[in-house]
């Protein structure tokens, strides 16, 4: 069944399904939107976007839409994707600053929700189905459009940052902890198991399959295993900090500590070691994302290490069908 295409309020614009050839234009749109919001570090390169579009079960030609101007510029972009069991659906909407105020967000949201109705048929009949969409808190138009469309704010997240003028304090490792280089053939499944366990407390998180994780991590153009910090206690992984370079800064992408090793200083040691590794490579600006409501003290950990809030993002949910919630606990094991 084809998704119904919503009419546009401006005849000089057209709404259509995305094509694979649009990847560069869409990446540029996302960059322009992030630049207008004051934080380009959360944008994507064309290579990163292409990798995302090749995720299993996702097809930009059916799951995304672009609004195109007569001169060929991509004025808006919206995507809908299956986050978990066709019940937790993720959404992203971007409208170029030049085309703000034309109601394009409303049109994109309606088109994406129409596409989401097809996902409901694939979800277990007793599950609650909802769409989750996150935007920069400065984007007043996006917030207004979501709220007018029946979305409710459910969570705030921060992008935190530190600018190192000198080397970070040396990490102090808990007794028995040692670092070992990541060897993909030997450690991939063990690292994924550790990450899944550590983030099982994270609000809105779901265990990743190996295939999903492998594509997300190893097929990414910025994958650099030498930046991965794996903390071992004997034959067990106690914690990880999976780092990379992202849009011109160092990025602590996944910092997690497994439950038996928490409250021993391992999270801070992993963070400081990550800072040191970036600094050695000449990168002094380092960022990460974290749940602003973290009950496990992640925000305090990062602030204590000298990080500050650079941007705030708001997550909205819209229920499409009531039912049993996917298992989601409301904690955060020291940031994502």
C-alpha positions as CSV (number, residue, x, y, z in Angstrom):
1,X,0.0,0.0,0.0
2,X,1.4,3.4,-1.0
3,X,1.6,6.2,1.6
4,X,-0.8,9.0,1.0
5,X,1.0,12.2,-0.1
6,X,-0.1,15.2,1.8
7,X,-0.8,18.4,-0.1
8,X,1.6,21.3,0.2
9,X,0.6,24.9,1.1
10,X,2.9,26.4,-1.5
11,X,2.6,25.4,-5.2
12,X,6.3,26.1,-5.8
13,X,7.1,23.1,-3.6
14,X,6.6,19.4,-4.2
15,X,6.5,16.5,-1.8
16,X,7.8,13.2,-3.0
17,X,9.4,9.9,-1.8
18,X,13.2,10.2,-1.3
19,X,15.5,8.7,-3.8
20,X,18.9,7.2,-3.1
21,X,20.5,9.9,-5.2
22,X,19.2,12.5,-2.7
23,X,21.7,11.5,0.0
24,X,24.0,14.5,-0.5
25,X,21.2,17.0,-0.7
26,X,19.5,15.6,2.5
27,X,22.8,15.6,4.4
28,X,23.4,19.2,3.4
29,X,19.8,20.1,4.6
30,X,20.5,18.4,7.9
31,X,23.7,20.3,8.3
32,X,22.0,23.6,7.4
33,X,19.3,23.0,10.0
34,X,21.8,22.1,12.7
35,X,23.9,25.1,11.8
36,X,20.8,27.4,12.3
37,X,20.2,25.7,15.6
38,X,23.7,26.4,16.7
39,X,25.1,22.8,16.9
40,X,26.5,21.2,13.7
41,X,28.1,18.4,15.7
42,X,24.8,16.5,15.6
43,X,24.5,16.6,11.9
44,X,25.7,13.8,9.5
45,X,28.0,13.5,6.6
46,X,26.6,12.0,3.3
47,X,28.6,8.8,4.0
48,X,27.1,8.5,7.5
49,X,23.6,9.1,6.1
50,X,24.1,6.5,3.4
51,X,25.1,4.0,6.0
52,X,22.0,4.8,8.0
53,X,19.8,4.4,4.9
54,X,21.3,0.9,4.4
55,X,20.2,-0.3,7.8
56,X,18.3,-3.6,7.7
57,X,14.6,-3.1,7.3
58,X,14.9,0.5,6.2
59,X,14.3,1.9,2.7
60,X,14.5,5.6,2.1
61,X,12.3,5.2,-1.0
62,X,9.4,4.1,1.2
63,X,10.2,5.3,4.7
64,X,11.3,8.9,4.0
65,X,10.0,12.0,2.2
66,X,11.6,15.2,0.8
67,X,10.0,18.5,0.0
68,X,11.7,19.9,-3.1
69,X,11.7,23.5,-4.3
70,X,11.5,24.4,-8.0
71,X,15.2,25.1,-8.1
72,X,15.9,21.6,-6.9
73,X,16.8,22.5,-3.4
74,X,15.6,20.0,-0.7
75,X,13.6,22.2,1.5
76,X,12.4,19.5,4.0
77,X,13.0,15.9,4.9
78,X,11.2,13.4,7.1
79,X,11.9,9.8,8.0
80,X,10.1,7.1,10.0
81,X,11.9,3.9,11.1
82,X,11.2,0.8,13.2
83,X,13.1,1.2,16.5
84,X,11.7,-1.9,18.1
85,X,9.1,-4.5,17.2
86,X,7.2,-2.1,14.9
87,X,5.7,-0.6,18.1
88,X,8.4,1.9,19.0
89,X,8.8,4.0,15.8
90,X,11.5,6.7,15.5
91,X,11.0,9.9,13.5
92,X,13.1,12.8,12.4
93,X,12.0,16.0,10.6
94,X,14.1,18.7,9.2
95,X,13.0,21.9,7.4
96,X,15.6,24.3,5.9
97,X,15.6,27.8,7.6
98,X,14.8,29.4,4.3
99,X,11.5,27.5,4.2
100,X,10.4,27.9,7.8
101,X,6.9,29.2,8.4
102,X,5.3,27.4,5.5
103,X,3.8,24.5,7.4
104,X,6.2,22.0,6.0
105,X,6.7,20.3,9.3
106,X,3.0,19.6,9.6
107,X,2.9,18.1,6.1
108,X,5.9,15.9,6.8
109,X,4.6,14.7,10.1
110,X,1.2,13.7,8.5
111,X,3.0,11.8,5.7
112,X,5.2,10.0,8.2
113,X,2.2,9.1,10.4
114,X,0.4,7.7,7.3
115,X,3.5,5.5,6.7
116,X,3.5,4.5,10.3
117,X,0.0,3.1,10.1
118,X,1.5,0.3,8.0
119,X,3.9,-0.5,10.8
120,X,1.0,-1.0,13.2
121,X,-0.1,-4.0,11.2
122,X,3.3,-5.7,11.9
123,X,3.3,-5.0,15.6
124,X,2.0,-7.6,18.1
125,X,-1.7,-6.8,18.6
126,X,-1.4,-6.1,22.3
127,X,1.5,-3.7,22.1
128,X,1.2,0.1,22.4
129,X,2.4,1.7,19.2
130,X,4.0,5.2,19.3
131,X,6.2,7.5,17.4
132,X,9.1,9.2,19.1
133,X,10.7,12.3,17.7
134,X,13.6,14.5,19.0
135,X,14.5,18.0,18.1
136,X,16.8,20.8,19.2
137,X,15.1,22.8,22.0
138,X,15.7,26.0,20.1
139,X,13.5,24.9,17.2
140,X,10.3,26.6,18.4
141,X,8.5,25.9,15.1
142,X,9.2,22.2,15.3
143,X,8.0,22.0,18.9
144,X,4.8,23.9,18.1
145,X,4.1,21.7,15.1
146,X,4.6,18.5,17.1
147,X,2.4,19.7,20.0
148,X,-0.3,20.8,17.5
149,X,-0.1,17.3,16.0
150,X,-0.8,15.5,19.3
151,X,2.8,14.9,20.4
152,X,3.7,15.2,24.0
153,X,7.1,16.1,25.5
154,X,8.5,13.1,27.4
155,X,12.2,13.7,27.9
156,X,15.1,16.1,27.7
157,X,18.6,15.2,26.6
158,X,21.8,17.2,26.6
159,X,24.8,17.3,24.4
160,X,27.6,18.0,26.8
161,X,31.0,19.2,25.8
162,X,34.5,20.0,27.2
163,X,37.3,22.0,25.7
164,X,40.6,20.8,27.0
165,X,43.3,23.5,27.4
166,X,45.7,20.9,28.7
167,X,45.8,17.1,29.3
168,X,42.9,15.7,31.3
169,X,43.8,14.3,34.8
170,X,45.0,10.7,34.5
171,X,42.4,8.1,35.2
172,X,42.3,6.2,38.4
173,X,41.3,2.6,37.7
174,X,39.5,0.4,40.2
175,X,41.4,-2.6,41.5
176,X,41.6,-5.5,39.0
177,X,40.7,-3.4,35.9
178,X,42.9,-3.5,32.9
179,X,42.6,-2.1,29.3
180,X,43.1,-4.4,26.3
181,X,42.9,-3.5,22.6
182,X,39.7,-4.2,20.9
183,X,40.1,-7.2,18.5
184,X,37.0,-7.4,16.3
185,X,37.1,-11.1,15.6
186,X,37.4,-12.0,19.2
187,X,35.6,-9.3,21.2
188,X,32.6,-8.1,19.1
189,X,30.0,-10.3,20.6
190,X,31.4,-9.8,24.1
191,X,31.3,-6.0,23.7
192,X,27.8,-6.1,22.4
193,X,26.6,-8.2,25.3
194,X,28.3,-5.8,27.8
195,X,26.7,-2.8,26.0
196,X,23.2,-4.4,26.0
197,X,23.5,-5.2,29.7
198,X,24.8,-1.7,30.6
199,X,22.1,0.1,28.7
200,X,19.3,-2.1,29.7
201,X,18.6,0.6,32.4
202,X,18.7,3.4,29.9
203,X,15.4,5.1,29.2
204,X,13.9,4.0,25.9
205,X,16.8,1.6,25.2
206,X,16.3,-1.8,23.7
207,X,18.8,-4.7,23.2
208,X,20.5,-4.6,19.8
209,X,20.9,-7.7,17.7
210,X,24.4,-8.4,16.5
211,X,23.5,-7.7,12.9
212,X,22.1,-4.3,13.8
213,X,25.0,-3.4,16.0
214,X,27.6,-4.6,13.5
215,X,26.1,-2.5,10.7
216,X,25.8,0.6,12.9
217,X,29.3,0.3,14.3
218,X,31.6,-1.4,11.8
219,X,30.0,-0.2,8.5
220,X,30.1,3.4,9.7
221,X,32.7,5.5,7.9
222,X,34.1,6.9,11.2
223,X,34.7,3.5,12.9
224,X,38.1,3.6,14.5
225,X,38.7,0.6,16.8
226,X,41.9,2.3,18.2
227,X,39.5,4.8,20.0
228,X,37.5,2.1,21.7
229,X,38.3,1.7,25.4
230,X,37.5,-1.8,26.8
231,X,37.9,-2.2,30.5
232,X,38.4,-5.9,31.6
233,X,38.2,-7.6,35.0
234,X,39.7,-10.9,34.3
235,X,37.7,-12.6,31.5
236,X,34.8,-10.2,31.9
237,X,34.2,-6.8,30.3
238,X,33.4,-4.3,33.1
239,X,32.8,-1.3,31.0
240,X,33.3,0.4,27.7
241,X,33.8,3.8,26.1
242,X,33.2,3.4,22.3
243,X,34.6,6.6,20.8
244,X,35.0,8.2,17.4
245,X,35.5,11.5,15.6
246,X,32.2,13.2,14.7
247,X,31.7,16.3,12.7
248,X,35.0,17.9,13.7
249,X,35.1,16.9,17.4
250,X,35.9,13.9,19.5
251,X,32.8,11.9,20.5
252,X,32.2,9.6,23.4
253,X,29.5,7.6,21.7
254,X,28.7,4.9,24.2
255,X,30.0,5.0,27.7
256,X,28.6,2.2,29.8
257,X,29.5,0.3,33.0
258,X,28.0,-3.1,33.8
259,X,26.0,-3.3,37.0
260,X,28.5,-5.2,39.2
261,X,31.2,-2.6,38.5
262,X,29.2,0.6,39.1
263,X,29.9,3.1,41.9
264,X,33.6,2.2,41.9
265,X,34.9,5.1,39.8
266,X,35.1,3.1,36.5
267,X,32.8,5.5,34.6
268,X,35.0,8.5,35.5
269,X,38.2,6.5,34.6
270,X,36.8,5.6,31.2
271,X,35.8,9.2,30.5
272,X,39.2,10.6,31.5
273,X,41.0,8.0,29.5
274,X,38.9,8.9,26.5
275,X,39.7,12.6,27.0
276,X,43.4,11.7,27.1
277,X,43.3,9.7,23.9
278,X,41.6,12.5,22.0
279,X,44.0,15.0,23.4
280,X,47.0,12.9,22.2
281,X,45.5,13.0,18.7
282,X,45.2,16.8,18.8
283,X,41.5,17.0,19.5
284,X,40.7,19.2,22.4
285,X,36.9,19.5,22.0
286,X,35.0,16.4,23.1
287,X,31.3,15.9,23.3
288,X,28.6,13.3,24.2
289,X,24.9,12.9,24.6
290,X,23.1,12.2,27.9
291,X,19.6,11.9,29.4
292,X,19.1,15.1,31.3
293,X,17.0,13.2,33.9
294,X,19.6,10.5,34.5
295,X,18.8,9.0,38.0
296,X,22.2,7.3,38.2
297,X,24.2,10.5,38.3
298,X,25.5,10.5,34.7
299,X,25.1,14.3,34.4
300,X,26.9,14.8,37.7
301,X,29.7,12.6,36.5
302,X,30.2,14.6,33.3
303,X,29.9,17.9,35.0
304,X,32.3,16.8,37.7
305,X,34.8,16.0,34.9
306,X,34.5,19.5,33.6
307,X,31.8,19.1,30.9
308,X,29.0,21.6,30.4
309,X,25.7,21.6,28.5
310,X,26.2,22.8,24.9
311,X,22.7,22.0,23.5
312,X,19.4,20.7,24.8
313,X,17.1,18.4,22.9
314,X,13.4,17.6,23.5
315,X,11.9,14.2,22.8
316,X,8.2,14.0,21.9
317,X,5.9,10.9,21.8
318,X,2.6,10.4,20.0
319,X,0.5,7.3,20.7
320,X,-1.0,5.7,17.6
321,X,-2.5,2.7,19.4
322,X,-2.9,2.0,23.1
323,X,-1.7,-1.3,24.6
324,X,1.1,-3.0,26.6
325,X,4.3,-1.0,26.8
326,X,7.5,-2.4,25.5
327,X,9.8,-3.0,28.4
328,X,11.5,0.3,29.1
329,X,13.0,1.2,32.5
330,X,13.8,4.8,33.3
331,X,17.4,4.9,34.3
332,X,20.7,5.7,32.5
333,X,24.0,3.9,33.0
334,X,26.3,7.0,32.6
335,X,25.2,8.3,29.3
336,X,24.9,7.5,25.6
